[in-house]
Every structure is written in C-alpha cells, then in structure tokens.
Amino acid sequence: MGRRRGFFPLIVALVALVAATGGRAADLADGLDAYCAKRLAEAFRILAPLAEKGSRDAQVIMGLRYFHGMDGKTDFRLARKWYAKAAEQGDLEAQVELGLMLAQGQGGKADVSEAVRWFRRAAESGYSEGQYNLGFAYSSGQGVTQDAGAAIEWLTKAAEQGETWAQSNLGYLYMNAGQTRDSKVVGYKWLLLSSTEGDEEAKKLLERERPLMTADELSQAERLAGQFVANPTAATDSVTRRCRPDSAEAAKKKSD
C-alpha cells in the first residue's frame, strides 16, 4: 500500500517497539491467532492483560467476549466499557459496536444521538458498517433529522463496499422513490445483489416488485447487478474480519 520506502528504518523501529513493550506485538499476534482458531480460553488469557495495557485490538476482543458471553460471562456493562476504550483510540469496529449498544441502551443509558456520533466517525473513515448504520439512522430519523438524500448517500457508500444490509435498504428506498423508471431499475439491482447473499427480506421485495416491472427494466437491472464488483476500502478491515481463513497472516502481522 505504498509503504515500502524507508523499509530498513521501519524494521529498526518495530524491533525497538517490541523490545520496549516486552514482546507485546508478538503476544498480540499469538492472542489473535488463538481467538481466530476459537481457542478462547488461551486467547483471553493472553489478550486480557494487553487490553488493560491499552492494546486497541485486545480491547475489541474483550468487548466481543463480554457482549456475546463467549466464556459464559455475558456482561453488557463490561462490553460497553471495552468498546468505548477501543473506540476512543479510533477502532472503527468498536465505534460501530459502541454505537449499537448506545442506541439500544445495552450496558448503560440509551443515547441515540451519541450512537449516531460514533456511527458518523466510523462512516467518515470509510468503514462500511458505520456507513450502513448512519444511512439507516437518516432513513428512519433516529438520532438525526430524517433525510432521504443523506440516507441514500451513506447507504450507497456501504452498498458499494458489498454491505448486504445496505444493499437491501438502498433497494427498498429506490423502489419507493417516486417509482421512476431509473429508480426502479437501480433499486431492483441492489435487491438482486442483496438476495444473492441470502437476504430473505430482499427476496420477498423482489417477488413483490417483479410483476410490476417491464421485461426491459428487469433486463437492465440484471445487467447492472451482473456488472457490479464490490470495492471495500482498507478501513473495512477489522479484528473479526481478519479471522477469515484467507486472512490468517494478516492477523499475525497486525499490531498497535
């Protein structure tokens, strides 16, 4: 990603960093490896002290641990605490998770406006889930003034990165945006894309709308869907997404 210049000084700096932190980067990689391999007891043993010392990735894992009760200890208050710590350090996944907890009043007082603030921070950094949630907030008027234009703008950004729920919501908005020919074609395209990812609601909407469209409109929508290529940004990377089999090496290399 354009970072090869200055390679030797970077290596020297990394060696110094690992030495200064008592092998923290190596420990983090080991902890993430264990987490991705579902060796949760080992992962939490390694990552819990790193989270206390300020490791952003470890703090996200602690948030996930307590939110989902991964070791039998569901605790929304602790989950919200750890997400907040990671979010303040700029972790985009944590910003969205914290926003969702704030919106639903999990682990503390509900604050939808504060939730939207976190969604916006993640969205403006290019994180697709932040863009989806901000777009949804604008479409529903939760925490912000309802604004169809802003909803379409942010949902489109997320949909173009391949965010399935954004594609489904965007399809619905377009299908109901005045019922012009162009809006129907674009809306149907997004619903098709979402349905191929298993979105049952999108499938129902397609069944409802298909009889109302012409053969030419259907053909155009199918052509556009066939041409679509998701374009996720680097910001859409996250601790949990790096647990995919083809991202195992990325988890080892990622450090604070």
PyMOL commands that set and color helices and strands:
alter all, ss='L'
color gray80, all
select helices_A, chain A and resi 7-20+24-36+40-52+56-68+76-88+92-104+112-124+128-140+148-160+164-175+181-196+200-212+215-227+234-236+241-243+245-253
alter helices_A, ss='H'
color red, helices_A
deselect
rebuild
show_as cartoon
